[in-house]
Amino acid sequence: MAVKHRCKVCGYIYEDDPKNAGFPFEAQDDSYLCVVCGAPKSEFEEIRTRD
């Protein structure tokens, strides 16, 4: 299972891959903002997928 993070405001899925500069979500600074809606990191929830 893959662990991803979903913005609870707009539904954007943060994936730990090259489009996010390869940074794991947890490594993002607390000032990280959703690239779609600008919500803060605290508005993301962990989800598990069967990728």
Beta strands, then each sheet from edge to edge (+ up, - down):
strand 1: 2-7
strand 2: 13-14
strand 3: 44-49
sheet 1: 2+ 1- 3+
end
